[in-house]
Amino acid sequence: MHTLDVQVGVNYRVSARQRVHFHLDIFNGLDVQPQSTLAWGRDVAVQPAYALPRQVRLAGRYEF
């Protein structure tokens, strides 16, 4: 299973002591899910790891 996580950010200086930061995070950008097959062990069936669907987060921060 392959996932692609991306972060893009930009910083702006408002004044000598003030800054604004913006960030965009994308998790599982390809929206890849594992196959839903079971791997049988000795006594227990083990499911593969489940990946969360694509998620996007936008964040901002103001420093003064």
All heavy atoms as TSV, in Angstrom:
chain	resi	resn	atom	element	x	y	z
A	1	MET	N	N	0.846	-1.166	0.000
A	1	MET	CA	C	0.000	0.000	0.000
A	1	MET	C	C	0.897	1.237	0.000
A	1	MET	O	O	1.826	1.337	0.780
A	1	MET	CB	C	-0.905	-0.032	1.234
A	1	MET	CG	C	-1.680	1.216	1.438
A	1	MET	SD	S	-2.895	1.135	2.758
A	1	MET	CE	C	-1.913	0.682	4.149
A	2	HIS	N	N	0.616	2.172	-0.887
A	2	HIS	CA	C	1.385	3.405	-0.982
A	2	HIS	C	C	0.453	4.593	-0.758
A	2	HIS	O	O	-0.626	4.650	-1.322
A	2	HIS	CB	C	2.025	3.539	-2.362
A	2	HIS	CG	C	2.939	2.402	-2.684
A	2	HIS	ND1	N	4.158	2.248	-2.073
A	2	HIS	CD2	C	2.814	1.361	-3.534
A	2	HIS	CE1	C	4.744	1.172	-2.543
A	2	HIS	NE2	N	3.945	0.611	-3.428
A	3	THR	N	N	0.894	5.513	0.083
A	3	THR	CA	C	0.134	6.736	0.306
A	3	THR	C	C	1.015	7.927	-0.013
A	3	THR	O	O	2.238	7.824	0.014
A	3	THR	CB	C	-0.371	6.848	1.756
A	3	THR	OG1	O	0.755	6.869	2.624
A	3	THR	CG2	C	-1.290	5.694	2.118
A	4	LEU	N	N	0.381	9.034	-0.300
A	4	LEU	CA	C	1.092	10.269	-0.604
A	4	LEU	C	C	0.566	11.355	0.321
A	4	LEU	O	O	-0.618	11.694	0.273
A	4	LEU	CB	C	0.878	10.669	-2.062
A	4	LEU	CG	C	1.489	11.993	-2.498
A	4	LEU	CD1	C	3.015	11.898	-2.466
A	4	LEU	CD2	C	1.018	12.354	-3.886
A	5	ASP	N	N	1.436	11.887	1.186
A	5	ASP	CA	C	1.099	12.987	2.086
A	5	ASP	C	C	1.860	14.218	1.625
A	5	ASP	O	O	3.061	14.157	1.364
A	5	ASP	CB	C	1.475	12.661	3.528
A	5	ASP	CG	C	0.700	11.477	4.082
A	5	ASP	OD1	O	-0.399	11.194	3.570
A	5	ASP	OD2	O	1.189	10.843	5.024
A	6	VAL	N	N	1.155	15.348	1.513
A	6	VAL	CA	C	1.744	16.579	0.990
A	6	VAL	C	C	1.444	17.726	1.942
A	6	VAL	O	O	0.343	17.811	2.487
A	6	VAL	CB	C	1.167	16.913	-0.410
A	6	VAL	CG1	C	1.746	18.202	-0.942
A	6	VAL	CG2	C	1.408	15.773	-1.379
A	7	GLN	N	N	2.428	18.610	2.143
A	7	GLN	CA	C	2.212	19.829	2.916
A	7	GLN	C	C	2.755	21.009	2.119
A	7	GLN	O	O	3.880	20.972	1.624
A	7	GLN	CB	C	2.917	19.789	4.271
A	7	GLN	CG	C	2.679	21.043	5.084
A	7	GLN	CD	C	3.486	21.082	6.365
A	7	GLN	OE1	O	4.660	20.752	6.378
A	7	GLN	NE2	N	2.827	21.459	7.446
A	8	VAL	N	N	1.935	22.050	2.005
A	8	VAL	CA	C	2.327	23.279	1.330
A	8	VAL	C	C	2.073	24.411	2.305
A	8	VAL	O	O	1.028	24.465	2.951
A	8	VAL	CB	C	1.495	23.498	0.039
A	8	VAL	CG1	C	1.877	24.800	-0.626
A	8	VAL	CG2	C	1.679	22.338	-0.915
A	9	GLY	N	N	3.038	25.308	2.432
A	9	GLY	CA	C	2.886	26.415	3.365
A	9	GLY	C	C	3.434	27.697	2.795
A	9	GLY	O	O	4.292	27.689	1.906
A	10	VAL	N	N	2.911	28.804	3.297
A	10	VAL	CA	C	3.377	30.127	2.884
A	10	VAL	C	C	3.397	31.022	4.121
A	10	VAL	O	O	2.555	30.899	5.004
A	10	VAL	CB	C	2.503	30.719	1.757
A	10	VAL	CG1	C	1.083	30.936	2.219
A	10	VAL	CG2	C	3.097	31.980	1.203
A	11	ASN	N	N	4.402	31.884	4.187
A	11	ASN	CA	C	4.567	32.802	5.314
A	11	ASN	C	C	4.551	34.233	4.799
A	11	ASN	O	O	5.180	34.538	3.783
A	11	ASN	CB	C	5.895	32.555	6.032
A	11	ASN	CG	C	5.993	31.159	6.566
A	11	ASN	OD1	O	5.036	30.616	7.076
A	11	ASN	ND2	N	7.165	30.562	6.448
A	12	TYR	N	N	3.834	35.099	5.496
A	12	TYR	CA	C	3.784	36.525	5.163
A	12	TYR	C	C	4.222	37.334	6.378
A	12	TYR	O	O	3.780	37.076	7.491
A	12	TYR	CB	C	2.368	36.964	4.763
A	12	TYR	CG	C	1.874	36.363	3.480
A	12	TYR	CD1	C	0.905	35.381	3.486
A	12	TYR	CD2	C	2.373	36.792	2.258
A	12	TYR	CE1	C	0.445	34.825	2.308
A	12	TYR	CE2	C	1.926	36.248	1.075
A	12	TYR	CZ	C	0.960	35.264	1.113
A	12	TYR	OH	O	0.513	34.714	-0.050
A	13	ARG	N	N	5.068	38.325	6.164
A	13	ARG	CA	C	5.476	39.234	7.235
A	13	ARG	C	C	4.568	40.457	7.155
A	13	ARG	O	O	4.575	41.184	6.160
A	13	ARG	CB	C	6.928	39.637	7.072
A	13	ARG	CG	C	7.423	40.515	8.204
A	13	ARG	CD	C	8.899	40.790	8.099
A	13	ARG	NE	N	9.700	39.580	8.230
A	13	ARG	CZ	C	10.101	39.050	9.393
A	13	ARG	NH1	N	9.762	39.644	10.515
A	13	ARG	NH2	N	10.828	37.968	9.432
A	14	VAL	N	N	3.761	40.665	8.199
A	14	VAL	CA	C	2.834	41.790	8.246
A	14	VAL	C	C	3.573	43.057	8.650
A	14	VAL	O	O	3.379	44.119	8.050
A	14	VAL	CB	C	1.670	41.494	9.227
A	14	VAL	CG1	C	0.729	42.671	9.314
A	14	VAL	CG2	C	0.936	40.237	8.805
A	15	SER	N	N	4.409	42.952	9.659
A	15	SER	CA	C	5.249	44.068	10.103
A	15	SER	C	C	6.548	43.473	10.632
A	15	SER	O	O	6.795	42.277	10.480
A	15	SER	CB	C	4.526	44.905	11.165
A	15	SER	OG	O	4.391	44.166	12.357
A	16	ALA	N	N	7.362	44.294	11.279
A	16	ALA	CA	C	8.648	43.809	11.776
A	16	ALA	C	C	8.493	42.678	12.797
A	16	ALA	O	O	9.331	41.795	12.869
A	16	ALA	CB	C	9.428	44.963	12.390
A	17	ARG	N	N	7.399	42.680	13.567
A	17	ARG	CA	C	7.221	41.676	14.622
A	17	ARG	C	C	5.986	40.811	14.426
A	17	ARG	O	O	5.658	40.003	15.294
A	17	ARG	CB	C	7.148	42.377	15.980
A	17	ARG	CG	C	8.417	43.175	16.280
A	17	ARG	CD	C	8.359	43.807	17.623
A	17	ARG	NE	N	8.474	42.746	18.641
A	17	ARG	CZ	C	8.256	42.937	19.923
A	17	ARG	NH1	N	7.886	44.109	20.368
A	17	ARG	NH2	N	8.402	41.955	20.772
A	18	GLN	N	N	5.272	40.942	13.324
A	18	GLN	CA	C	4.046	40.184	13.099
A	18	GLN	C	C	4.170	39.362	11.822
A	18	GLN	O	O	4.629	39.855	10.803
A	18	GLN	CB	C	2.842	41.117	13.000
A	18	GLN	CG	C	2.593	41.896	14.263
A	18	GLN	CD	C	1.444	42.863	14.115
A	18	GLN	OE1	O	0.870	43.018	13.043
A	18	GLN	NE2	N	1.092	43.532	15.202
A	19	ARG	N	N	3.717	38.107	11.920
A	19	ARG	CA	C	3.748	37.208	10.773
A	19	ARG	C	C	2.456	36.406	10.691
A	19	ARG	O	O	1.828	36.130	11.710
A	19	ARG	CB	C	4.916	36.244	10.866
A	19	ARG	CG	C	6.251	36.903	10.615
A	19	ARG	CD	C	7.331	35.897	10.654
A	19	ARG	NE	N	7.809	35.861	12.043
A	19	ARG	CZ	C	8.780	35.085	12.481
A	19	ARG	NH1	N	9.361	34.251	11.674
A	19	ARG	NH2	N	9.160	35.138	13.730
A	20	VAL	N	N	2.105	36.004	9.487
A	20	VAL	CA	C	0.953	35.142	9.247
A	20	VAL	C	C	1.443	33.916	8.477
A	20	VAL	O	O	2.181	34.053	7.501
A	20	VAL	CB	C	-0.146	35.869	8.437
A	20	VAL	CG1	C	-1.304	34.942	8.154
A	20	VAL	CG2	C	-0.630	37.106	9.165
A	21	HIS	N	N	1.052	32.722	8.942
A	21	HIS	CA	C	1.434	31.460	8.304
A	21	HIS	C	C	0.162	30.742	7.843
A	21	HIS	O	O	-0.807	30.661	8.594
A	21	HIS	CB	C	2.158	30.543	9.290
A	21	HIS	CG	C	3.356	31.153	9.931
A	21	HIS	ND1	N	4.581	31.160	9.328
A	21	HIS	CD2	C	3.509	31.768	11.123
A	21	HIS	CE1	C	5.455	31.753	10.132
A	21	HIS	NE2	N	4.812	32.143	11.228
A	22	PHE	N	N	0.179	30.207	6.633
A	22	PHE	CA	C	-0.905	29.370	6.126
A	22	PHE	C	C	-0.312	28.040	5.673
A	22	PHE	O	O	0.735	28.004	5.026
A	22	PHE	CB	C	-1.615	30.035	4.941
A	22	PHE	CG	C	-2.336	31.293	5.296
A	22	PHE	CD1	C	-1.796	32.530	4.976
A	22	PHE	CD2	C	-3.553	31.253	5.953
A	22	PHE	CE1	C	-2.447	33.698	5.295
A	22	PHE	CE2	C	-4.215	32.420	6.286
A	22	PHE	CZ	C	-3.660	33.642	5.954
A	23	HIS	N	N	-0.988	26.940	6.031
A	23	HIS	CA	C	-0.529	25.597	5.662
A	23	HIS	C	C	-1.702	24.801	5.110
A	23	HIS	O	O	-2.823	24.884	5.626
A	23	HIS	CB	C	0.033	24.847	6.868
A	23	HIS	CG	C	1.261	25.473	7.427
A	23	HIS	ND1	N	2.512	25.230	6.919
A	23	HIS	CD2	C	1.441	26.339	8.439
A	23	HIS	CE1	C	3.402	25.918	7.601
A	23	HIS	NE2	N	2.769	26.614	8.533
A	24	LEU	N	N	-1.430	24.016	4.077
A	24	LEU	CA	C	-2.405	23.084	3.511
A	24	LEU	C	C	-1.780	21.703	3.574
A	24	LEU	O	O	-0.702	21.473	3.008
A	24	LEU	CB	C	-2.746	23.451	2.068
A	24	LEU	CG	C	-3.680	22.497	1.344
A	24	LEU	CD1	C	-5.071	22.567	1.962
A	24	LEU	CD2	C	-3.727	22.812	-0.129
A	25	ASP	N	N	-2.415	20.783	4.297
A	25	ASP	CA	C	-1.941	19.402	4.421
A	25	ASP	C	C	-2.928	18.489	3.704
A	25	ASP	O	O	-4.149	18.612	3.890
A	25	ASP	CB	C	-1.854	18.978	5.887
A	25	ASP	CG	C	-0.871	19.808	6.676
A	25	ASP	OD1	O	0.223	20.067	6.138
A	25	ASP	OD2	O	-1.180	20.176	7.824
A	26	ILE	N	N	-2.409	17.562	2.918
A	26	ILE	CA	C	-3.235	16.561	2.245
A	26	ILE	C	C	-2.690	15.199	2.648
A	26	ILE	O	O	-1.527	14.894	2.407
A	26	ILE	CB	C	-3.206	16.721	0.716
A	26	ILE	CG1	C	-3.694	18.110	0.332
A	26	ILE	CG2	C	-4.059	15.642	0.052
A	26	ILE	CD1	C	-3.531	18.434	-1.133
A	27	PHE	N	N	-3.539	14.393	3.276
A	27	PHE	CA	C	-3.161	13.056	3.710
A	27	PHE	C	C	-3.820	12.032	2.803
A	27	PHE	O	O	-4.999	12.147	2.457
A	27	PHE	CB	C	-3.597	12.817	5.163
A	27	PHE	CG	C	-3.022	13.827	6.115
A	27	PHE	CD1	C	-3.784	14.887	6.569
A	27	PHE	CD2	C	-1.708	13.731	6.524
A	27	PHE	CE1	C	-3.267	15.819	7.441
A	27	PHE	CE2	C	-1.171	14.667	7.394
A	27	PHE	CZ	C	-1.946	15.707	7.848
A	28	ASN	N	N	-3.074	10.991	2.419
A	28	ASN	CA	C	-3.530	9.953	1.486
A	28	ASN	C	C	-4.043	10.615	0.212
A	28	ASN	O	O	-5.157	10.385	-0.235
A	28	ASN	CB	C	-4.589	9.057	2.124
A	28	ASN	CG	C	-4.825	7.786	1.328
A	28	ASN	OD1	O	-4.115	7.503	0.371
A	28	ASN	ND2	N	-5.818	7.024	1.729
A	29	GLY	N	N	-3.196	11.436	-0.392
A	29	GLY	CA	C	-3.563	12.218	-1.568
A	29	GLY	C	C	-4.014	11.386	-2.751
A	29	GLY	O	O	-4.817	11.836	-3.559
A	30	LEU	N	N	-3.529	10.158	-2.877
A	30	LEU	CA	C	-3.932	9.286	-3.979
A	30	LEU	C	C	-5.211	8.517	-3.657
A	30	LEU	O	O	-5.754	7.840	-4.525
A	30	LEU	CB	C	-2.810	8.302	-4.301
A	30	LEU	CG	C	-1.481	8.948	-4.706
A	30	LEU	CD1	C	-0.421	7.880	-4.903
A	30	LEU	CD2	C	-1.647	9.783	-5.945
A	31	ASP	N	N	-5.690	8.609	-2.418
A	31	ASP	CA	C	-6.893	7.924	-1.941
A	31	ASP	C	C	-6.830	6.421	-2.227
A	31	ASP	O	O	-7.746	5.827	-2.764
A	31	ASP	CB	C	-8.149	8.542	-2.558
A	31	ASP	CG	C	-9.393	8.212	-1.752
A	31	ASP	OD1	O	-9.247	7.892	-0.554
A	31	ASP	OD2	O	-10.499	8.271	-2.309
A	32	VAL	N	N	-5.696	5.808	-1.869
A	32	VAL	CA	C	-5.461	4.384	-2.106
A	32	VAL	C	C	-5.946	3.589	-0.905
A	32	VAL	O	O	-5.672	3.945	0.243
A	32	VAL	CB	C	-3.957	4.132	-2.346
A	32	VAL	CG1	C	-3.671	2.660	-2.500
A	32	VAL	CG2	C	-3.493	4.909	-3.552
A	33	GLN	N	N	-6.672	2.511	-1.157
A	33	GLN	CA	C	-7.150	1.611	-0.112
A	33	GLN	C	C	-6.584	0.216	-0.374
A	33	GLN	O	O	-6.465	-0.205	-1.518
A	33	GLN	CB	C	-8.674	1.549	-0.100
A	33	GLN	CG	C	-9.341	2.868	0.196
A	33	GLN	CD	C	-9.015	3.372	1.583
A	33	GLN	OE1	O	-8.934	2.600	2.520
A	33	GLN	NE2	N	-8.793	4.667	1.702
A	34	PRO	N	N	-6.236	-0.515	0.692
A	34	PRO	CA	C	-5.731	-1.880	0.496
A	34	PRO	C	C	-6.844	-2.801	0.033
A	34	PRO	O	O	-8.028	-2.513	0.205
A	34	PRO	CB	C	-5.230	-2.280	1.883
A	34	PRO	CG	C	-6.036	-1.444	2.810
A	34	PRO	CD	C	-6.293	-0.153	2.089
A	35	GLN	N	N	-6.459	-3.922	-0.554
A	35	GLN	CA	C	-7.453	-4.927	-0.938
A	35	GLN	C	C	-8.035	-5.548	0.321
A	35	GLN	O	O	-7.354	-5.693	1.327
A	35	GLN	CB	C	-6.809	-6.006	-1.796
A	35	GLN	CG	C	-6.312	-5.490	-3.116
A	35	GLN	CD	C	-5.657	-6.592	-3.914
A	35	GLN	OE1	O	-5.543	-7.720	-3.462
A	35	GLN	NE2	N	-5.241	-6.259	-5.104
A	36	SER	N	N	-9.287	-5.924	0.249
A	36	SER	CA	C	-9.967	-6.453	1.441
A	36	SER	C	C	-9.884	-7.975	1.470
A	36	SER	O	O	-10.888	-8.668	1.456
A	36	SER	CB	C	-11.418	-6.002	1.463
A	36	SER	OG	O	-12.068	-6.495	0.312
A	37	THR	N	N	-8.679	-8.513	1.513
A	37	THR	CA	C	-8.496	-9.955	1.627
A	37	THR	C	C	-8.029	-10.283	3.028
A	37	THR	O	O	-7.438	-9.452	3.717
A	37	THR	CB	C	-7.446	-10.450	0.611
A	37	THR	OG1	O	-6.228	-9.767	0.857
A	37	THR	CG2	C	-7.905	-10.183	-0.811
A	38	LEU	N	N	-8.294	-11.483	3.448
A	38	LEU	CA	C	-7.868	-11.945	4.768
A	38	LEU	C	C	-6.647	-12.849	4.620
A	38	LEU	O	O	-6.574	-13.663	3.711
A	38	LEU	CB	C	-8.985	-12.721	5.467
A	38	LEU	CG	C	-10.186	-11.908	5.915
A	38	LEU	CD1	C	-11.248	-12.837	6.478
A	38	LEU	CD2	C	-9.787	-10.896	6.955
A	39	ALA	N	N	-5.695	-12.705	5.504
A	39	ALA	CA	C	-4.542	-13.589	5.564
A	39	ALA	C	C	-4.720	-14.473	6.795
A	39	ALA	O	O	-4.762	-13.974	7.914
A	39	ALA	CB	C	-3.258	-12.779	5.653
A	40	TRP	N	N	-4.863	-15.763	6.588
A	40	TRP	CA	C	-5.133	-16.659	7.698
A	40	TRP	C	C	-3.843	-17.070	8.367
A	40	TRP	O	O	-2.904	-17.516	7.742
A	40	TRP	CB	C	-5.879	-17.908	7.208
A	40	TRP	CG	C	-7.268	-17.583	6.797
A	40	TRP	CD1	C	-7.697	-17.242	5.557
A	40	TRP	CD2	C	-8.392	-17.500	7.641
A	40	TRP	NE1	N	-9.020	-16.960	5.568
A	40	TRP	CE2	C	-9.490	-17.112	6.836
A	40	TRP	CE3	C	-8.603	-17.707	8.994
A	40	TRP	CZ2	C	-10.758	-16.944	7.362
A	40	TRP	CZ3	C	-9.880	-17.542	9.500
A	40	TRP	CH2	C	-10.931	-17.172	8.684
A	41	GLY	N	N	-3.787	-16.888	9.677
A	41	GLY	CA	C	-2.642	-17.326	10.470
A	41	GLY	C	C	-2.912	-18.719	11.004
A	41	GLY	O	O	-3.773	-19.446	10.505
A	42	ARG	N	N	-2.216	-19.081	12.047
A	42	ARG	CA	C	-2.375	-20.426	12.608
A	42	ARG	C	C	-3.768	-20.626	13.192
A	42	ARG	O	O	-4.432	-21.602	12.905
A	42	ARG	CB	C	-1.315	-20.643	13.676
A	42	ARG	CG	C	-1.360	-22.005	14.252
A	42	ARG	CD	C	-0.200	-22.235	15.146
A	42	ARG	NE	N	-0.322	-23.581	15.711
A	42	ARG	CZ	C	0.622	-24.195	16.321
A	42	ARG	NH1	N	1.777	-23.605	16.485
A	42	ARG	NH2	N	0.444	-25.394	16.809
A	43	ASP	N	N	-4.228	-19.663	14.019
A	43	ASP	CA	C	-5.550	-19.796	14.636
A	43	ASP	C	C	-6.433	-18.580	14.415
A	43	ASP	O	O	-7.599	-18.599	14.778
A	43	ASP	CB	C	-5.419	-20.014	16.148
A	43	ASP	CG	C	-4.736	-21.328	16.465
A	43	ASP	OD1	O	-4.978	-22.311	15.740
A	43	ASP	OD2	O	-3.948	-21.359	17.430
A	44	VAL	N	N	-5.876	-17.517	13.846
A	44	VAL	CA	C	-6.603	-16.259	13.789
A	44	VAL	C	C	-6.508	-15.682	12.378
A	44	VAL	O	O	-5.473	-15.753	11.732
A	44	VAL	CB	C	-6.008	-15.240	14.796
A	44	VAL	CG1	C	-6.774	-13.931	14.761
A	44	VAL	CG2	C	-5.986	-15.817	16.191
A	45	ALA	N	N	-7.604	-15.092	11.910
A	45	ALA	CA	C	-7.586	-14.374	10.636
A	45	ALA	C	C	-7.129	-12.945	10.904
A	45	ALA	O	O	-7.613	-12.287	11.818
A	45	ALA	CB	C	-8.970	-14.369	10.005
A	46	VAL	N	N	-6.191	-12.456	10.114
A	46	VAL	CA	C	-5.636	-11.122	10.305
A	46	VAL	C	C	-6.011	-10.254	9.116
A	46	VAL	O	O	-5.737	-10.608	7.977
A	46	VAL	CB	C	-4.096	-11.189	10.447
A	46	VAL	CG1	C	-3.520	-9.797	10.618
A	46	VAL	CG2	C	-3.719	-12.093	11.604
A	47	GLN	N	N	-6.649	-9.125	9.367
A	47	GLN	CA	C	-7.007	-8.207	8.306
A	47	GLN	C	C	-5.855	-7.251	8.026
A	47	GLN	O	O	-5.118	-6.889	8.936
A	47	GLN	CB	C	-8.238	-7.391	8.677
A	47	GLN	CG	C	-9.504	-8.197	8.675
A	47	GLN	CD	C	-10.695	-7.303	8.947
A	47	GLN	OE1	O	-10.602	-6.408	9.768
A	47	GLN	NE2	N	-11.782	-7.559	8.276
A	48	PRO	N	N	-5.699	-6.826	6.780
A	48	PRO	CA	C	-4.650	-5.838	6.481
A	48	PRO	C	C	-4.988	-4.484	7.096
A	48	PRO	O	O	-6.126	-4.226	7.478
A	48	PRO	CB	C	-4.660	-5.769	4.953
A	48	PRO	CG	C	-6.022	-6.228	4.562
A	48	PRO	CD	C	-6.454	-7.215	5.614
A	49	ALA	N	N	-3.998	-3.616	7.184
A	49	ALA	CA	C	-4.207	-2.280	7.744
A	49	ALA	C	C	-5.163	-1.493	6.871
A	49	ALA	O	O	-5.146	-1.604	5.649
A	49	ALA	CB	C	-2.873	-1.561	7.862
A	50	TYR	N	N	-5.987	-0.690	7.491
A	50	TYR	CA	C	-6.946	0.135	6.774
A	50	TYR	C	C	-6.425	1.556	6.710
A	50	TYR	O	O	-6.042	2.129	7.728
A	50	TYR	CB	C	-8.302	0.108	7.482
A	50	TYR	CG	C	-9.302	1.059	6.890
A	50	TYR	CD1	C	-9.899	0.784	5.677
A	50	TYR	CD2	C	-9.626	2.248	7.532
A	50	TYR	CE1	C	-10.802	1.660	5.118
A	50	TYR	CE2	C	-10.526	3.122	6.988
A	50	TYR	CZ	C	-11.118	2.826	5.774
A	50	TYR	OH	O	-12.005	3.692	5.218
A	51	ALA	N	N	-6.395	2.135	5.522
A	51	ALA	CA	C	-5.950	3.522	5.352
A	51	ALA	C	C	-7.170	4.431	5.346
A	51	ALA	O	O	-8.190	4.122	4.735
A	51	ALA	CB	C	-5.187	3.676	4.044
A	52	LEU	N	N	-7.064	5.547	6.041
A	52	LEU	CA	C	-8.157	6.511	6.046
A	52	LEU	C	C	-8.315	7.112	4.656
A	52	LEU	O	O	-7.347	7.217	3.903
A	52	LEU	CB	C	-7.878	7.617	7.058
A	52	LEU	CG	C	-7.866	7.187	8.521
A	52	LEU	CD1	C	-7.409	8.341	9.400
A	52	LEU	CD2	C	-9.224	6.709	8.942
A	53	PRO	N	N	-9.527	7.521	4.277
A	53	PRO	CA	C	-9.707	8.179	2.980
A	53	PRO	C	C	-8.978	9.513	2.949
A	53	PRO	O	O	-8.498	9.998	3.975
A	53	PRO	CB	C	-11.214	8.370	2.874
A	53	PRO	CG	C	-11.741	8.227	4.244
A	53	PRO	CD	C	-10.773	7.392	5.013
A	54	ARG	N	N	-8.896	10.103	1.771
A	54	ARG	CA	C	-8.186	11.380	1.615
A	54	ARG	C	C	-8.724	12.408	2.594
A	54	ARG	O	O	-9.915	12.555	2.781
A	54	ARG	CB	C	-8.365	11.891	0.186
A	54	ARG	CG	C	-7.639	13.210	-0.059
A	54	ARG	CD	C	-7.869	13.723	-1.462
A	54	ARG	NE	N	-7.459	12.762	-2.458
A	54	ARG	CZ	C	-8.274	12.279	-3.398
A	54	ARG	NH1	N	-9.506	12.678	-3.490
A	54	ARG	NH2	N	-7.825	11.401	-4.266
A	55	GLN	N	N	-7.809	13.118	3.243
A	55	GLN	CA	C	-8.175	14.172	4.181
A	55	GLN	C	C	-7.384	15.421	3.840
A	55	GLN	O	O	-6.216	15.334	3.479
A	55	GLN	CB	C	-7.853	13.763	5.609
A	55	GLN	CG	C	-8.649	12.584	6.095
A	55	GLN	CD	C	-8.296	12.221	7.519
A	55	GLN	OE1	O	-7.419	12.811	8.138
A	55	GLN	NE2	N	-8.993	11.242	8.057
A	56	VAL	N	N	-8.044	16.570	3.967
A	56	VAL	CA	C	-7.402	17.856	3.687
A	56	VAL	C	C	-7.563	18.736	4.916
A	56	VAL	O	O	-8.638	18.807	5.506
A	56	VAL	CB	C	-8.044	18.540	2.456
A	56	VAL	CG1	C	-7.417	19.894	2.206
A	56	VAL	CG2	C	-7.923	17.653	1.234
A	57	ARG	N	N	-6.463	19.396	5.314
A	57	ARG	CA	C	-6.485	20.277	6.476
A	57	ARG	C	C	-5.877	21.621	6.080
A	57	ARG	O	O	-4.782	21.686	5.526
A	57	ARG	CB	C	-5.681	19.658	7.613
A	57	ARG	CG	C	-5.582	20.541	8.836
A	57	ARG	CD	C	-4.902	19.853	9.998
A	57	ARG	NE	N	-3.585	19.385	9.622
A	57	ARG	CZ	C	-2.860	18.568	10.375
A	57	ARG	NH1	N	-3.334	18.094	11.512
A	57	ARG	NH2	N	-1.668	18.190	9.993
A	58	LEU	N	N	-6.596	22.687	6.375
A	58	LEU	CA	C	-6.123	24.051	6.128
A	58	LEU	C	C	-5.915	24.710	7.492
A	58	LEU	O	O	-6.828	24.688	8.322
A	58	LEU	CB	C	-7.127	24.836	5.299
A	58	LEU	CG	C	-6.786	26.305	5.025
A	58	LEU	CD1	C	-5.507	26.396	4.209
A	58	LEU	CD2	C	-7.928	26.985	4.313
A	59	ALA	N	N	-4.733	25.268	7.703
A	59	ALA	CA	C	-4.430	25.867	9.002
A	59	ALA	C	C	-3.819	27.243	8.799
A	59	ALA	O	O	-3.173	27.508	7.792
A	59	ALA	CB	C	-3.454	24.975	9.773
A	60	GLY	N	N	-4.055	28.100	9.769
A	60	GLY	CA	C	-3.465	29.431	9.754
A	60	GLY	C	C	-2.974	29.796	11.142
A	60	GLY	O	O	-3.500	29.313	12.148
A	61	ARG	N	N	-1.938	30.619	11.189
A	61	ARG	CA	C	-1.383	31.044	12.471
A	61	ARG	C	C	-0.945	32.493	12.349
A	61	ARG	O	O	-0.346	32.898	11.360
A	61	ARG	CB	C	-0.190	30.162	12.834
A	61	ARG	CG	C	0.410	30.521	14.177
A	61	ARG	CD	C	1.478	29.552	14.579
A	61	ARG	NE	N	2.608	29.636	13.674
A	61	ARG	CZ	C	3.486	28.677	13.485
A	61	ARG	NH1	N	3.350	27.524	14.095
A	61	ARG	NH2	N	4.493	28.847	12.679
A	62	TYR	N	N	-1.281	33.269	13.350
A	62	TYR	CA	C	-0.900	34.690	13.402
A	62	TYR	C	C	0.035	34.875	14.580
A	62	TYR	O	O	-0.310	34.546	15.717
A	62	TYR	CB	C	-2.150	35.558	13.554
A	62	TYR	CG	C	-1.860	37.035	13.676
A	62	TYR	CD1	C	-1.369	37.736	12.594
A	62	TYR	CD2	C	-2.067	37.696	14.868
A	62	TYR	CE1	C	-1.095	39.087	12.708
A	62	TYR	CE2	C	-1.794	39.038	14.990
A	62	TYR	CZ	C	-1.309	39.729	13.901
A	62	TYR	OH	O	-1.030	41.071	14.008
A	63	GLU	N	N	1.234	35.356	14.333
A	63	GLU	CA	C	2.219	35.591	15.397
A	63	GLU	C	C	2.398	37.086	15.605
A	63	GLU	O	O	2.546	37.823	14.642
A	63	GLU	CB	C	3.567	34.980	15.021
A	63	GLU	CG	C	3.549	33.483	14.927
A	63	GLU	CD	C	4.892	32.910	14.540
A	63	GLU	OE1	O	5.832	33.687	14.325
A	63	GLU	OE2	O	4.988	31.687	14.437
A	64	PHE	N	N	2.389	37.493	16.856
A	64	PHE	CA	C	2.594	38.908	17.183
A	64	PHE	C	C	3.453	39.045	18.405
A	64	PHE	O	O	3.731	38.130	19.111
A	64	PHE	CB	C	1.272	39.642	17.361
A	64	PHE	CG	C	0.385	39.043	18.403
A	64	PHE	CD1	C	0.413	39.512	19.702
A	64	PHE	CD2	C	-0.486	38.016	18.072
A	64	PHE	CE1	C	-0.428	38.962	20.656
A	64	PHE	CE2	C	-1.324	37.451	19.026
A	64	PHE	CZ	C	-1.286	37.930	20.313
